[in-house]
């Protein structure tokens, strides 16, 4: 467990000194080099998808259609068995979608707020 403010004596500093310390800590974190957020494979896949979308911008499914089809599936119970308890209750831990050639459907992960949609 990291040391507390009291153990470090930070709670005894003035507001100005605490702000200066927080700024210095933040700046030191920002100055560090961080690993890329995406792997090379993920970056290539995103670039491929962007290029595909740029080439066919009209080839989309409106959100309203995706939402209504997904809600219809949820109401029929198609995805209920995939809900699982999660340490992060706002997320599913299992996919909710059909598998097609080893790839999940367009709507794979859904918030657990589906009960409020009914």
C-alpha beads as a LAMMPS data file, in Angstrom:
LAMMPS data file: protein, C-alpha beads

118 atoms
117 bonds

1 atom types
1 bond types

-500.0 500.0 xlo xhi
-500.0 500.0 ylo yhi
-500.0 500.0 zlo zhi

Masses

1 110.0

Atoms # bond

1 1 1 0.000 0.000 0.000
2 1 1 1.388 3.421 -0.886
3 1 1 2.279 5.811 1.932
4 1 1 -0.444 8.176 3.118
5 1 1 -0.397 11.953 3.018
6 1 1 0.028 11.948 6.777
7 1 1 2.975 9.527 6.692
8 1 1 4.726 11.711 4.122
9 1 1 3.858 14.911 5.974
10 1 1 2.082 16.315 2.924
11 1 1 -0.999 17.154 4.987
12 1 1 1.128 19.671 6.930
13 1 1 2.137 21.621 3.805
14 1 1 0.360 24.828 2.843
15 1 1 -2.217 24.720 0.069
16 1 1 0.215 26.451 -2.272
17 1 1 2.955 23.921 -1.514
18 1 1 0.556 20.985 -1.994
19 1 1 -0.542 22.416 -5.361
20 1 1 3.094 22.881 -6.379
21 1 1 3.876 19.308 -5.305
22 1 1 0.872 17.915 -7.185
23 1 1 1.921 19.864 -10.290
24 1 1 5.488 18.582 -10.007
25 1 1 4.274 15.002 -9.625
26 1 1 1.919 15.377 -12.598
27 1 1 4.685 16.893 -14.743
28 1 1 7.070 14.072 -13.797
29 1 1 4.483 11.485 -14.896
30 1 1 3.837 13.299 -18.174
31 1 1 7.579 13.471 -18.873
32 1 1 8.024 9.697 -18.639
33 1 1 7.869 7.664 -21.797
34 1 1 4.882 5.377 -21.897
35 1 1 4.368 2.261 -23.964
36 1 1 2.027 2.744 -26.914
37 1 1 -1.629 2.192 -26.122
38 1 1 -2.028 -0.069 -29.143
39 1 1 0.040 -2.929 -30.442
40 1 1 1.260 -2.725 -34.031
41 1 1 -1.378 -5.291 -35.028
42 1 1 -4.150 -3.263 -33.370
43 1 1 -2.940 -0.063 -35.033
44 1 1 -2.856 -1.765 -38.463
45 1 1 -6.375 -3.129 -37.932
46 1 1 -7.684 0.313 -36.986
47 1 1 -5.981 1.857 -40.002
48 1 1 -7.523 -0.841 -42.221
49 1 1 -10.985 -0.148 -40.794
50 1 1 -10.623 3.619 -41.227
51 1 1 -9.497 3.131 -44.832
52 1 1 -12.446 0.787 -45.449
53 1 1 -14.850 3.323 -43.946
54 1 1 -13.302 6.173 -45.951
55 1 1 -13.676 4.135 -49.142
56 1 1 -17.379 3.391 -48.477
57 1 1 -18.790 6.017 -46.101
58 1 1 -22.352 5.140 -47.131
59 1 1 -21.929 1.486 -46.068
60 1 1 -23.066 1.911 -42.475
61 1 1 -25.860 0.753 -40.203
62 1 1 -27.624 3.601 -38.390
63 1 1 -27.367 3.500 -34.600
64 1 1 -31.148 3.407 -34.274
65 1 1 -31.258 0.151 -36.266
66 1 1 -28.422 -1.441 -34.270
67 1 1 -30.068 -0.394 -31.014
68 1 1 -33.557 -1.629 -31.940
69 1 1 -32.266 -4.991 -33.204
70 1 1 -30.145 -5.478 -30.098
71 1 1 -32.978 -4.531 -27.757
72 1 1 -35.267 -6.948 -29.574
73 1 1 -32.716 -9.725 -29.084
74 1 1 -32.349 -8.843 -25.408
75 1 1 -36.111 -8.858 -24.895
76 1 1 -36.310 -12.305 -26.493
77 1 1 -33.654 -13.511 -24.056
78 1 1 -31.060 -14.217 -26.738
79 1 1 -28.220 -12.790 -24.659
80 1 1 -29.393 -13.260 -21.105
81 1 1 -27.214 -16.304 -20.472
82 1 1 -24.097 -14.311 -21.322
83 1 1 -24.559 -11.844 -18.464
84 1 1 -22.148 -12.522 -15.663
85 1 1 -21.272 -10.857 -12.401
86 1 1 -18.349 -8.548 -12.875
87 1 1 -16.044 -6.604 -10.573
88 1 1 -16.983 -3.681 -12.837
89 1 1 -20.781 -3.931 -12.793
90 1 1 -21.207 -1.609 -15.763
91 1 1 -19.550 -4.113 -18.088
92 1 1 -20.323 -7.574 -19.330
93 1 1 -17.678 -10.187 -18.790
94 1 1 -18.954 -12.377 -21.607
95 1 1 -19.757 -11.468 -25.208
96 1 1 -23.348 -10.927 -26.228
97 1 1 -23.417 -11.630 -29.931
98 1 1 -23.411 -14.368 -32.482
99 1 1 -20.188 -15.796 -33.725
100 1 1 -19.591 -15.697 -37.447
101 1 1 -16.446 -17.265 -38.857
102 1 1 -14.694 -16.825 -35.536
103 1 1 -15.518 -13.116 -35.298
104 1 1 -18.022 -11.608 -32.915
105 1 1 -20.969 -9.725 -34.322
106 1 1 -20.854 -5.936 -34.563
107 1 1 -22.462 -5.618 -31.142
108 1 1 -20.312 -7.774 -28.888
109 1 1 -20.119 -5.994 -25.535
110 1 1 -23.100 -4.252 -23.976
111 1 1 -23.548 -2.303 -20.756
112 1 1 -25.524 -4.041 -18.066
113 1 1 -28.032 -1.206 -18.131
114 1 1 -30.230 -3.235 -20.465
115 1 1 -32.878 -3.596 -17.772
116 1 1 -33.504 0.149 -17.852
117 1 1 -34.141 -0.032 -21.619
118 1 1 -37.319 -2.079 -21.245

Bonds

1 1 1 2
2 1 2 3
3 1 3 4
4 1 4 5
5 1 5 6
6 1 6 7
7 1 7 8
8 1 8 9
9 1 9 10
10 1 10 11
11 1 11 12
12 1 12 13
13 1 13 14
14 1 14 15
15 1 15 16
16 1 16 17
17 1 17 18
18 1 18 19
19 1 19 20
20 1 20 21
21 1 21 22
22 1 22 23
23 1 23 24
24 1 24 25
25 1 25 26
26 1 26 27
27 1 27 28
28 1 28 29
29 1 29 30
30 1 30 31
31 1 31 32
32 1 32 33
33 1 33 34
34 1 34 35
35 1 35 36
36 1 36 37
37 1 37 38
38 1 38 39
39 1 39 40
40 1 40 41
41 1 41 42
42 1 42 43
43 1 43 44
44 1 44 45
45 1 45 46
46 1 46 47
47 1 47 48
48 1 48 49
49 1 49 50
50 1 50 51
51 1 51 52
52 1 52 53
53 1 53 54
54 1 54 55
55 1 55 56
56 1 56 57
57 1 57 58
58 1 58 59
59 1 59 60
60 1 60 61
61 1 61 62
62 1 62 63
63 1 63 64
64 1 64 65
65 1 65 66
66 1 66 67
67 1 67 68
68 1 68 69
69 1 69 70
70 1 70 71
71 1 71 72
72 1 72 73
73 1 73 74
74 1 74 75
75 1 75 76
76 1 76 77
77 1 77 78
78 1 78 79
79 1 79 80
80 1 80 81
81 1 81 82
82 1 82 83
83 1 83 84
84 1 84 85
85 1 85 86
86 1 86 87
87 1 87 88
88 1 88 89
89 1 89 90
90 1 90 91
91 1 91 92
92 1 92 93
93 1 93 94
94 1 94 95
95 1 95 96
96 1 96 97
97 1 97 98
98 1 98 99
99 1 99 100
100 1 100 101
101 1 101 102
102 1 102 103
103 1 103 104
104 1 104 105
105 1 105 106
106 1 106 107
107 1 107 108
108 1 108 109
109 1 109 110
110 1 110 111
111 1 111 112
112 1 112 113
113 1 113 114
114 1 114 115
115 1 115 116
116 1 116 117
117 1 117 118
